[in-house]
Amino acid sequence: MAPVPRVRNDPAQYDDLAGQWWDPRGTFAMLHWLARARAALVPPAARPGAVLVDMGCGAGLLAPHVAGLGYRLVGVDLTRSALVQAAGHGVTAVQGDATALPLADGCADVVCAGEILEHVVDLRAAVREACRVLRPGGVLVIDTLASTFLARTLVITVAERIPGAAPPGLHDPALFVDRKVLVAECARHGVRLQLTGLRPSARSVLRWLRRRQPDVTMVRTWSTAVLFQGRGTKDPASTR
């Protein structure tokens, strides 16, 4: 059967691609690399029963990388087929929208929002929710795509033409993230976010393409103009 035509950023695409999540060389290969880089910013749990909330968790790709850090991992996603897979990897799976998390205020010691903010139609609401469920003193970790001409060119114009990469329409460039807005909204909710650029190591990509290593190492860079990470701690005195 021919694939069902989808509009850009249609969440139903993830049902179409459900069999790709855990293929390290499939459509979502780069999400595996990013999950490892994201986990590197997560501190070990500071107390028994600590909770890490993974916004837009997909099939739980973060889980193996934080398994030894001492958290109960709660994953929130819209896509049921992805959540079923996440649950199979030890994630407490919760179906819900990133702009209206079905979680209590201050329930999380860490919130990760990896490759989700460029998919939400209301960035401010998603930031508000991430900060709301984060306890005072908790850590917010994000990675996402910048709202720049360079990012739109590389992710849409170039990457969508590469066979085997993410299929056309997975991203809507209109939703790419304004970095100033992101930082300002986090600050408004008590989190001072520090940004750094992120890119695949060229040497690592070549070794991966030659099948000499199982995945690609992501490295930090000065430029946040395409892909970037953010990390911040919620003000211990915050009441938001």
Order of alpha helices (4+ residues) and beta strands (2+ residues): alpha-alpha-beta-alpha-beta-alpha-beta-beta-alpha-beta-alpha-alpha-beta-alpha-beta-beta
